[in-house]
């Protein structure tokens, strides 16, 4: 977040103290989307990923809330509406998201993790349909398990489904099917 704080925040906060009271809820959402887009790029997930998931993965606070506290800006009704909506959406995150490997094992947050995008994408997009051999639609089983070696590398990723086991290689392609 050092890059975001040094390069982007000064641009966003320029004159913000003068216009803060006049910002509509839509304007506050636009400000918030700047941080969400940055986090998505930093985590290596699609720009279409739900922002609430990205904030939870990155363990970040909302930008408009940071601006209000750091710049000592007044709390407005539009700010309250925007924050309430963001908080409500964050509370709507499905419970299984919190038990994904990206949320449990935070080693992907270390520096120079080549497969960060894989771990984060797996958490937010639920790639069960890409891994399971059963091509017809069915619900993902509850018994999601990973191999004994480092869960950050795709080679060690074993996905359990009552239909098949498949191991993935470094490119994310199916490599071995174990029945």
N, C-alpha and C positions, 0 to 999 in steps of 0.2 A: 504494500500500500504506500510505500515511500514515493514511488513514481507518481501515483495518483495524487497524493497529498502535495507534492512539489510542482507538478506540471499542470494538473487539471483543476484542483480546488481553487487556486488563485484566480483562474479565469471565471469559474462559477461564482465566486464570492465578490468579484469586483462590482461595487455598487449595490450589493445585495441588501445592505442595511437600509438603503434609501427606498428600495422597492418591496421589501419584505411584507409590509402590511397590505400591499396591493396585490400580492400574488394570489391567483385563484388556485383551487385544488388541482386543476389540470396543469397549471404551471409547476406546482410542487411535484406532481408525478413526472413531469418532463425532467426536472432536476434530478429526481431519484433514478430515472432511467439511465442517466449518464453513468452513475456508479454501477448499476446493474450490468450495463453493456461492458464496462471495463472488467468487472469480476468474471463475466462469462468468457471474455477473451483470455484473461489470466488463467482461468481454470481449464480452458481448452474445451468448453462445451458449446453447443450450438447457440446462436443468438436467439433461437426460438424456445430455449429452455426457460421454464418458469423461474422468474426472478426470486421468488420466495425460497426455492431450493438452493439457489446460488448463494443467497445471503446466509442460509443456515450452514451450507458446506464451508463457506469461507469464514464463518463465525464473525460476521460483520454487522454493525449497527446501521440503521437507515441514515442516509446522508442528510436528509432534511432535519432529522433530530440532532445530528452532530453539529450542523450549522447553527441551529437554535441555541445549543448549549455553549459551543465554542465562541460564537460571535455575540453572545448575550442578546439574542433577538427575542422579541415578545412572542408569546404563544397566541396564535390567532385561531379563529374558528375553522378556517380552511386548512390550517396545519393539523388541527385535531382530527378533521375529517380524513385527511390524507393518511395520517398515521394510524388511525383506527382501521381504515381499509387495509393497509399493509399488514397490520397485526392480525386482523381477522383472516386474511389470506394465508399468513404464516401458520396460523392455528389449524388450517384446513389440510395441512400436509399429511399424507397417509402415514400410518404408524410404521410400516415396513421400511420406509425411507431411513428411519433412525437406526435401523439394525443392518444397514448396508455396510460393506467393508470400508467404504470411504468415511463413514461416520464413526466406526469402531476403531479402525486402525488408521491413525493420522500420519503415518510415515510418508504418505504421498505429498504432504505439505513441506517436507524437507527440500533443501535446494537441489537443483539438477536432477529431479525425478523425471526421467524420460517418458514414463508412462502415466503421468499425472492425468492426462486427458482421458486415458482409458478407464482409470478408476473412477473419476468423476462422472464420465459419461455413463458408465455402468450403473452408478447410483441414481442418476437423475432420469435416465431413459428406460430403465428396466429392459435389457436386451434379451429377455427370456426367449422371445420368438426367433432370435438369431442363433441361439445356442442349441435349443432343443431340436431333436430329430423329428419329432411329431409335427408335421406341417399344418395340421388342422388346428383351429382355434381351441384353446383350453386355458384354464387358469393356471398360473404359476403355482407350483407346490410350495408349502411352507418350509420344507427342509432344504433351504439354500445352504450349501456348504462349500468351503474352499479347500484346496489342497494343503498339505502339511508345510510346504515351503512358503516363501515370502508371498503374501497375498497381493502385493502390488504388481507383480509381473504376470502377464497373461499366460505364460507357459505353465504357471502353477495353478491357474484358475480351473477348478473342476466344478461344474455346475450340476447339481443333483436334480433330476426330474424323474418321475416314476416311469418315464418312457425310455430314457437313455442317459449315458454320461458322455460328455464330449470334452476333449482337451483342446485348447486353442494355442496357436503358435504366436510368435512375436508380432505378426501382422494382424492378429485378430481373426485369422482364418481358422476354420475347423481343421484339426490335424488328425486326431485319433478318436475313434468312436469305441467306447467300451460298453458292451451290453451286459 
